[in-house]
Amino acid sequence: MRRLLFLSVIGGSLLVAGCGNRTSSPFPFLDTSLTAEERAADIVSRLTLDEKISQMLNATPAVERLGIPPYDWWNECLHGVGRTEYNVTVYPQAIGMAAGWDTEAMRQMGDFTAEEARAVYNAAQAKQDCRIYHGLTFWTPNINIFRDPRWGRGQETYGEDPCLTGLLGKHFVEGLQGNDPGYLKAAGCAKHYAVHSGPESSRHTYNARVSNYDLWDTYLPAFRTLVEAGVAGVMCAYNAFEGQPCCGSDKLMIDILRNDWHFTGYVTSDCGAIDDFYKMHRTHPSAAEAAADAVIHGTDVDCGNEAYRGLKQAVDEGIITESQIDVSLKRLFAIRIRLGMFDPKESVPFSQIDESSLEKEAHTALALKMARQSVVLLKNDGTLPLKKDRLKKIAVLGPNANDPEVQLGNYNGFPTRTVTPLDGLKEKLPDVEIVYDKACELTTLPAEAQTIAAKYGEADAIVFVGGISPRVEGEEMPVKIEGFYGGDRTSILLPEAQTALLKALKATGKPVIFVMMSGSAIAMPWESAHVNAILNSWYGGQAAGQAIADVILGDYNPSGHLPLTFYAGDSDLPDFEDYDMSNRTYKYFKGKALYPFGYGLSYTTFGFRWIDRPGERYQAGETLRLSVEVKNGGAVFGEAVSQAYIKYPGEKAGLPLRELRAFARHRIDAGETVQWTFSIPLSQLAKWDDASGAPVVPGGTYTVFVGNHSEDEAVSASFMIE
């Protein structure tokens, strides 16, 4: 891109409109003693209508006469800074981080990501580089609910549960945005608002209709949590909701987001979503009508280069007023001011962060920690951990065993080095013969399965690394192969070619360890019944291979827990396009899960005992204050993920079968105990009531239970809400 450097003299003061911080000027918007809102209002008052409109596109030009630099709002940091030419730390994909159930690790990851973001931003500023992916407004996190495992973008989420999603998202945003009283370290953005979770192939035309109950119980809670946590931005979704495009929804954008939740940050459209108003949804006749409606509904940025250019015509025709446009402009400039973009470097505490902060030792250590925590041990017949001193030869096979691109997921950055499972095992077993063979592609075999398997009958153990790949699941992809379509999956079964090979490998009589990489739940009924051990490692980021090797060899005791239900097969799933939550997720699924939400094995065992149980009766405004003892009953150190669930009164139709309300991660030595004390405000149990038109806490007899997963009622107690 051409570097921009504009010089202008106004009132005797020099203004530099490139990407760097401003020099002195007589304008009040550069007066740091004023509030961000006062400064933003001053900027807006000086702009022409054409200039205002240009500042509402994601790629904004400079306003030379005012010294306002160009800026591109679009940046990504889903699991580390994304899509930049700089080498950065890449953490596990979002769904993998969710499997760690570690809120403090999420906060730390957000902080480290913001530090690397500032390093990239500051380096780009020095070069007058204003291109996309070099700014400080990050369109992350994706807190849509992963209601159906076929959705290819579910890998970008924190799973199927609103409580887990909201708490992980909250801690990430708080780490990303920082706690400086005057400046944001970086700006987060909760997306995609709302009722958005596939299919990818119809996202530009789909009209979501859900009950008020499902809206408030499933699709909105995580967004509300992040708004209350002070997230800087919200992204409205492509699809329509109740007949209106989400970015122009009366109910979502005005009634709930602005009026009910009092959100004061900025809203960006998803990219091209305003164009969809008149091109795909066909709810509006023109760009002018669409743009005006989106702005009136509070969509401040058009991620695109077409629709909002129609705002000039909309003003000329009286569809919208310039003062209505000003509301959006004030929000946008307030964010840029809070990021320090108009202030002297010495005033901004993050302006001295340089490229030495990229891939710092603490950052890469956290990437390894989170990769380890993300690995979920789904099955183990005692084969794991492998005994290093008994190994002479290992076969490492499979399409994902030595493919670094796969484990980086999507919306990713690029680290200096990515450790694959093959790398990890080789580094930890320098004296063991390790034979590697890709053996098959994701969905095809190059030869008969028995022919391939026969080559490895002399190995002491076989590690097969398969699953799926971000090359076949993700955002609106041109993929149409068996089991996959358009970025989504048409079947959740493990591809047949891999099952065939695993059957042949098992027939060798050697221990078979199946390591899955995926962004979602995989149905594998044969594997679950027959292979010796199964690890789900998601897309584990730069350190995935080391983490997998650590678990297989016992250098790390697995502690990951599923953030979504693993169903037994496609027949368990309702229609993909049906957003009704009946029989979906662990909260409402009435069948038998292959592996339930919250599930994860360890090389030790954890037990629970009540210390402080609930009382007998409560009012809806009170709080449960509970305490349990968590004991490591095994012979090795481990990390427990304790989970507390509520079961609602059985006589109330439509309520959840169970619902996560609290969780915590504990480090416990062998034979030792820890005490976990937690609270559950009963107001959080409110469910939508059609009769009153509002959420209401149902009366009746409840059960609270604590265990290792959503079907583990290790300790339970009943109480009544009157």
Secondary structure, 3 states (H helix, E strand, C coil): CCCCCCEEEECCEEEECCCCCCCCCCCHHHCCCCCHHHHHHHHHHCCCHHHHHHCCECEECCEHHHCECCEECCCCCCCCCCCCCCECCCCCCHHHHHCCCCHHHHHHHHHHHHHHHHHHHHHHHHCCCCCCCCCCECCCCECCCCCCCCCHHHHHCCCCCHHHHHHHHHHHHHHHHCCCCCCCCCECEEEEECCCCCCHHHCCCCEECCCHHHHHHHHCHHHHHHHHCCCCEEEECCCEECCEEHHHCHHHHHHHHHHHCCCCCEEEECCCHHHHHHHCCCCCCCHHHHHHHHHHCCCCEECCCCHHHHHHHHHHCCCCCHHHHHHHHHHHHHHHHHCCCCCCHHHCCCCCCCHHHCCCHHHHHHHHHHHHHHCEEEEECCCCCCCHHHCCEEEEECCCCCCCCHHHCCCCCECCCCCCHHHHHHHHCCCCEEEEECCCCCCCCCCCHHHHHHCCCCCCEEEEEEECCCCCCCCCCCCEECCEECCEECCCECCHHHHHHHHHHHCCCCCEEEEEECCCCCECHHHHHHCCEEEECCCCCCCHHHHHHHHHCCCCCCCCCCCCCECCCHHHCCCCCCCCCCCCHHHHCCCCCCECCCCCECCCCEEEEEEECCCCEECCCCEEEEEEEEEECCCCCEEEEEEEEEECCCCCCCCCCCEEEEEEEEEECCCCEEEEEEEEEHHHHCEEECCCCEEECCCEEEEEEEECCCCCCCEEEEEEEC
